[in-house]
Amino acid sequence: MDLDKTTTRSLEALINDDLEHADIHSASCSVLEDGRIIVDEIALRLEDGRIVGIDIGSLTPQAPDAKVMILETYVERDPKRPWVREGWRSMTAMDDYREELADALRPPWRPGDDADRPEDRI
């Protein structure tokens, strides 16, 4: 999927806002013998209730040493959707921000597009 810059920036702003208003759900840290502190795991609860974890990974197999933080989400078992596996999975705009992505890809509204709105009636 190739997204244009405007769509990408809109989604980034939305996701940043979600993360900025999230609460810490859980965290796990270790202290090394030399005193350095390592964060093993941190999980956030977004305002809509989703649990999001931050993991360290590689963006591409071609650059395994280039480490980035990757968002993962916990998916609970849903009897209405038995094909969806319970557990952690990487977040994507297509799966986790589907409605927002559709809104961002929708053409801009123009007067006359919605005849149900009084200001659009000609």
C-alpha positions in Angstrom: 0.0 0.0 0.0 1.4 3.4 -1.0 0.0 6.3 0.9 0.5 9.9 -0.2 2.2 12.4 2.2 -1.1 14.1 3.3 -2.7 10.7 4.3 0.5 9.6 6.0 0.8 12.8 8.0 -2.9 12.7 9.0 -2.5 9.1 10.3 0.7 9.9 12.1 -0.9 12.9 13.9 -3.8 10.7 14.9 -1.6 7.9 16.2 0.7 10.3 18.0 -2.4 11.8 19.7 -3.6 8.3 20.7 -0.2 7.5 22.2 0.1 10.9 24.0 -3.2 10.3 25.8 -2.6 6.7 26.6 -2.1 5.4 30.2 0.7 3.0 31.1 -0.8 -0.4 31.5 2.3 -2.3 32.5 6.1 -2.1 32.5 9.0 -4.4 33.1 12.6 -3.2 33.7 15.9 -4.8 34.4 19.0 -3.3 36.0 22.3 -4.6 34.6 25.4 -5.3 36.7 27.0 -2.0 35.5 23.9 0.0 36.6 22.3 0.5 33.2 18.5 0.3 33.1 16.8 -1.8 30.4 13.1 -1.5 29.6 12.1 -5.1 28.8 8.5 -4.2 28.1 6.0 -1.4 28.2 2.3 -1.6 27.4 -0.1 1.3 27.0 -3.9 1.4 27.2 -5.3 3.7 24.6 -8.4 5.8 25.4 -10.6 3.3 23.4 -9.4 0.5 25.6 -6.9 -1.2 23.2 -3.7 -2.5 24.8 -0.6 -1.4 22.8 2.9 -2.7 23.4 6.2 -1.1 22.2 8.7 -3.6 20.9 12.2 -3.1 19.4 12.6 -4.5 15.9 14.2 -4.0 12.5 12.3 -2.1 9.9 13.7 -4.1 7.0 15.5 -7.4 6.7 18.1 -5.6 4.6 19.1 -3.4 7.6 18.8 -5.7 10.6 21.1 -3.4 12.7 18.8 -0.4 12.2 16.5 -0.7 15.2 13.1 1.0 15.5 10.2 0.9 18.0 7.3 -1.1 16.6 3.7 -0.9 18.0 2.0 -4.1 18.7 -1.6 -4.6 19.9 -3.1 -7.4 22.0 -6.1 -9.0 20.4 -8.6 -10.9 22.6 -10.4 -14.0 21.5 -13.7 -13.0 19.8 -16.4 -15.7 19.5 -17.9 -13.8 16.6 -14.6 -13.9 14.8 -13.0 -17.3 15.6 -10.5 -17.0 12.7 -8.7 -14.1 14.6 -5.9 -15.4 16.8 -5.7 -14.2 20.3 -2.4 -12.6 21.3 0.0 -9.9 20.3 0.4 -8.8 16.7 2.0 -5.8 14.9 -0.3 -2.9 14.4 -1.0 -1.6 10.9 -3.0 1.4 9.6 -5.1 -1.0 7.5 -6.1 -3.2 10.5 -6.1 -0.8 13.5 -6.9 2.6 11.9 -9.1 1.3 9.1 -11.9 4.0 9.6 -9.4 6.8 9.9 -7.5 5.5 6.8 -10.7 5.5 4.8 -11.5 9.0 6.0 -8.1 10.2 5.0 -8.3 8.6 1.5 -11.8 10.0 0.9 -11.9 12.9 -1.6 -12.3 16.3 0.0 -15.9 17.4 0.6 -17.3 20.0 -1.8 -20.5 22.1 -1.6 -23.4 20.2 -3.1 -22.0 16.8 -2.1 -24.6 16.3 0.6 -28.1 17.4 -0.3 -29.3 16.5 3.2 -27.4 19.4 4.7 -29.3 22.7 4.5 -26.2 24.6 3.5 -25.7 22.3 0.5 -29.1 22.7 -1.0 -29.1 24.7 -4.2 
